[in-house]
Amino acid sequence: QEPSLKIISDPKILCVGGERLSDLGFAKDYEILQKLFNHVEGESQATSHWLRKKLFQEQFDLIHVCATVDPNTGDLVLSQDDRMAPSAFGAAVKRSGANLVVLAGCDSVQLAEHVARVTNMVAATRTAAINVFVEWEEIFYPLLSKGEALSKVHDEAKLATGAPVFVLPKEDVAFQSIGSTT
């Protein structure tokens, strides 16, 4: 493996859903992560207050977000009346120590710009059907859980599925799941 590759063994993962996408994608996303990793915590109806508190009080290696993003402001939209500004989300992610944030369910470019200042970010360039992103996750996460580099895994999953995702790298990382059910 490359000497500059940071390997995270037995990662702690947070899977968060917002109101709009909780019924559509959260359950499948959470299921994929739970099958591959040992330490996955999930909240399908997260609020900005809950998420901010969680990220400031606990450490996570990977944060998977199943929520929408306002393409004009970059706000993370957790419900119709609950938004988290990109700077606030970026600060919370930084505090959590996360090495990767995945928000691949809608156009999340505006938010990605803020998060990429503090950690690796996988984002989507446009909104697509949930099944497109699920297919991408079904290739991306199993490879990632085996200790393969984020940069390589992202490229392979994107090519295989055509999902409109991209990675904003800060530092190439790999996640090694210990004793998972894969």
C-alpha positions in Angstrom: 0.0 0.0 0.0 1.0 3.6 -0.5 3.0 5.1 2.4 0.8 8.2 2.5 -2.4 6.1 3.1 -3.9 6.5 6.5 -5.5 3.2 7.6 -8.3 3.3 10.2 -9.0 -0.1 11.8 -12.4 -1.0 13.1 -13.9 2.4 12.4 -16.8 4.1 14.3 -19.5 5.1 11.9 -22.4 7.5 12.2 -25.3 7.1 9.7 -27.7 10.1 9.8 -31.0 10.5 8.0 -33.1 13.6 7.5 -36.9 13.7 7.4 -37.3 13.8 3.6 -35.0 10.9 2.8 -35.4 8.8 5.9 -38.1 6.6 4.3 -36.4 6.4 0.9 -32.8 5.7 1.6 -31.8 5.7 5.2 -32.8 2.1 6.0 -30.9 0.7 3.0 -27.8 2.8 3.7 -27.8 1.8 7.4 -28.2 -1.9 6.4 -25.3 -1.7 4.1 -23.1 -0.1 6.7 -24.1 -2.5 9.5 -23.3 -5.6 7.4 -19.8 -4.3 6.7 -18.7 -2.6 9.9 -18.9 -3.4 13.6 -19.5 0.0 15.1 -22.4 1.7 13.3 -24.7 4.1 15.0 -27.8 5.4 13.2 -30.5 8.0 13.6 -33.1 8.2 10.9 -34.8 11.4 12.0 -31.9 13.5 13.1 -32.3 17.2 13.9 -29.6 19.8 13.6 -29.5 20.1 17.4 -29.1 16.3 17.8 -26.4 16.1 15.1 -24.4 19.1 16.3 -24.5 17.7 19.9 -23.5 14.2 18.7 -20.6 15.4 16.6 -19.2 17.8 19.3 -19.4 15.1 22.0 -18.3 12.0 20.2 -15.6 10.9 17.8 -16.5 9.2 14.5 -14.3 8.0 11.7 -16.9 8.1 9.0 -20.2 10.0 8.7 -22.8 8.9 6.2 -25.6 11.5 5.7 -28.9 10.6 4.0 -30.4 14.1 3.8 -30.9 16.8 1.2 -28.8 19.9 0.7 -30.1 23.3 -0.4 -28.1 23.7 -3.7 -28.2 27.5 -3.4 -27.0 27.9 0.3 -25.3 24.6 1.0 -27.5 24.1 4.1 -28.0 20.5 5.2 -31.8 20.2 5.2 -32.8 17.7 7.9 -36.5 18.7 7.8 -38.6 21.4 6.2 -38.0 23.7 9.2 -34.6 22.4 10.3 -31.4 23.3 8.5 -27.7 23.3 9.4 -25.5 25.9 7.7 -22.4 24.5 5.9 -20.0 26.3 8.3 -21.8 24.8 11.3 -21.8 21.3 9.8 -18.1 21.7 8.9 -17.2 22.7 12.4 -19.1 19.8 13.9 -17.5 17.4 11.5 -14.0 18.8 12.4 -14.7 18.4 16.1 -15.8 14.7 15.6 -12.5 13.9 14.0 -14.1 12.2 11.0 -11.9 11.1 8.2 -14.7 10.8 5.7 -18.1 12.3 5.1 -20.4 10.7 2.5 -23.4 12.7 1.3 -24.3 11.1 -2.0 -28.0 11.4 -2.2 -28.5 14.8 -3.9 -26.6 17.8 -5.3 -24.3 18.5 -2.3 -21.5 20.5 -4.0 -22.1 23.7 -1.9 -21.9 21.8 1.3 -18.9 19.7 0.1 -16.9 22.9 -0.3 -17.1 23.6 3.4 -16.6 20.0 4.6 -13.6 19.4 2.3 -11.7 22.1 4.2 -11.6 19.8 7.3 -11.8 16.2 6.0 -12.4 14.0 2.9 -15.9 14.4 1.4 -17.8 12.3 -1.1 -20.6 14.3 -2.6 -23.0 14.2 -5.5 -23.0 16.7 -8.4 -26.7 16.3 -9.0 -29.8 14.6 -7.6 -30.5 11.1 -9.0 -32.8 8.2 -8.1 -32.1 6.7 -4.7 -31.3 3.3 -6.3 -28.4 4.9 -8.3 -26.7 5.9 -5.0 -27.6 2.6 -3.3 -25.9 0.7 -6.2 -22.9 2.9 -5.8 -22.8 2.2 -2.0 -23.1 -1.5 -2.6 -19.8 -1.4 -4.4 -18.1 1.5 -2.6 -18.5 0.4 1.0 -17.6 -3.3 0.7 -14.3 -2.3 -1.0 -13.7 0.5 1.5 -14.3 -2.0 4.4 -11.5 -4.2 3.2 -8.8 -1.6 3.6 -8.6 -0.3 0.1 -7.8 3.4 -0.5 -10.7 5.9 -0.7 -9.3 7.3 -4.0 -9.2 3.9 -5.7 -12.6 2.7 -4.3 -14.4 5.9 -5.2 -13.2 5.7 -8.8 -14.1 2.1 -9.3 -17.6 2.4 -7.8 -18.2 5.5 -9.9 -17.1 3.9 -13.1 -19.1 0.7 -12.3 -22.4 2.5 -11.6 -22.3 5.9 -13.3 -23.4 7.5 -10.1 -22.9 11.3 -10.1 -20.4 11.4 -7.2 -17.0 12.8 -6.7 -14.5 12.9 -3.9 -12.9 16.0 -2.5 -9.7 14.5 -0.9 -7.9 15.9 2.1 -5.9 12.8 2.9 -6.2 9.4 1.3 -7.6 6.9 3.8 -8.6 3.3 4.1 -11.0 1.7 6.5 -10.3 -1.9 7.7 -13.3 -3.6 9.2 -12.2 -6.1 11.9 -14.2 -9.3 12.0 -17.2 -8.0 10.1 -19.8 -10.2 8.6 -18.7 -9.7 5.0 
